[in-house]
Every structure is written in C-alpha cells, then in structure tokens.
Amino acid sequence: MATDDLQARIWDQPAVFTTDLSGVGPKRQGKVRDIYDLGDCLLLIATDRISAFDVVLPEGIPGKGYVLTQLSKFWFDHLWQQGDLIPHHLRTMDPDAFPESCRPYRTLLAGRSMLVEKVEPLPVECIVRGYLAGSAWKEYRTQGTVCGQPLPAGLRESDCLPEPVFTPSTKAQEGHDENIPFARMQQMIGVSLAEQVKQVCLTLYTRAQALAEERGIIIADTKFEFGIHPQTHQLMVIDELLTPDSSRFWPKDLYQPGRSQPSFDKQYVRDYLDSIGWDHRPPPPHLPPEVVKQTSEKYREALERFL
C-alpha cells in the first residue's frame, strides 16, 4: 500500500483501541501497545490508546499509534546513519516481511506495527532533559536541583539548561515511576553498563535535538529504554523512540521561556484533565470529542513536521 494511501486511510478510520490477532501468539497489553510473542521476536502494535498520569483513558486518539510508529521509524533511520551507536531492536516494519501468521491482519498492522528483537529490558527508564519543564521545574523551584543535580540559580520555567541532564527513574509496576540518582542506577545494573547507557542517551538526544530544530521543533526532554539481547548479551535501544508519548515537543517558533509552552504531545490532554479537577485516580473521565480531535491533530502535525 502506498504511503499516501495508507495515511489517508489512517486519518479517516476510528481509533484502534485494542487488537485480537487469533493464532499469532501469546499477547500481553501495555498502556499503549499490544505485544505478541512470536518465539524469537516480538510483534509490537501501537494502538490508539492514550494514558495520562499512568491511567489509560476511555477514548482512543485516531491515528496516534500510526504517528508513534512512523516517528520511531524516522529516528531509527536517521540517528543510526553514522554507524557508531549500539544496535536498536527493530527488525522490520513491513507487514509483508512478518511471519505468515500475521498476514491475515496486514491491513490492521500496516503503519502501526514493528517486528523487533526479544530482549531483557533494563529495570530503569532513561530520561534526558534539555529544558526546565514538568516535574523538573517543580523540583528546581523548591530545591534548585533536577533529580538531585544542582543547577545554576535564576533559571525560568522552560529555560534551556546549560547542558542536557541525564535523569534515570525506576519502572513502576503500579503507580508512578520514581526518579533516582545515577548512583542508584549504577547499583541496580552495574557501573560500566550505567555509564554506557548514559552516554548513548546523551548522544541520541543531542543528535535528535539538532534534527528536530531543523524542522521547527524543540525536544524539551525525552525517555529512552534499553534491553540486553539474551544470546549476544548486546545492549540495545528498544521500545518507541522520540515520539510525542515519550517526549516533550515544542514548536520552536512559539518558544518563549518563563512560561509553559504549547506542545505537540499529550500535555494538551493532561491540561484538560486537570482543568476539570480529576484527581488522577481510576476511573478516568471521558474525553469530549473536541479534545480527542484536537489531540489527534497535534500528533498528526508533529509527524508531518518530521516527514
């Protein structure tokens, strides 16, 4: 299917909230992805589910899973061109190259799925912050630090940091992730591996930021994930990469430090949920059609700026 035809179909169809691929393999479900175990690899399907404050909302966002997958593909294609990075987990996004059991579902899988290596994920999430926003801004206002790391005095909300800051966190099975010092990460996975992960994260962020700014987008912060291949013991970049779900994307032409920024990520949904007084605990409220529509348009614009 031609890319233009696929995109037209994606934007016109209802949200894909869940999948049921009979005969493909055991399935487990994350907040956004449906994951099928194909034996020596995994099939990752980005649905249109959206979570806020670690709770999956009742409505999906049409086209969202397509955006996450296509943006990940953009970064996998562009950031590895120099050939000096550790491998990533992506095998293919072409449904025609998927196992035979997937073929009946080609229409559903096209554009929103990836065949990836099966690895053992590291028990940490790896966040790089280039700008002072979100929880980092809240901490800085009271303590002058970001995840315990001191910063210069006098910074404003959304200011560019003197240099990108690496701030790991735990992966919470329930509730919220917890920011941890780098020393704790070293204790959890080993000093050498922790240092390698940190350097890869900073390199990826720096290269991505340069590419994004050429396209009129500031990447304020982003989250990376890593795993170890069980046969080769190779460290690999896994999961989605530099998407509106894992990053804060700001339009460069509207950037103005000293306040919160308009964004292409799901901050729009978070702001709506806070405006109606939701306490961030289940059950979540429904999203009005206009919020769903506006959110879908923000994801779509982010993708169109890159491609």
Secondary structure, 3 states (H helix, E strand, C coil): CCHHHHHHHHHHCCCCCCCCCCCCCCEEECCCEEEEECCCEEEEEECCCCEECCEECCCCCCCHHHHHHHHHHHHHHHHCCCCCCCCECEEECCHHHCCHHHHHHHHHHCCCEEEEECCEECCEEEEEEEECCHHHHHHHHHHCEECCEECCCCCCCCCEEEEEEEEEEECCCCCCCCECCHHHHHHHHCHHHHHHHHHHHHHHHHHHHHHHHHCCEEEEEEEEEEEECCCCCCEEEECCCCCCCCEEEEEHHHCCCCCCCCCCCCHHHHHHHHHCCCCCCCCCCCCCHHHHHHHHHHHHHHHHHHC
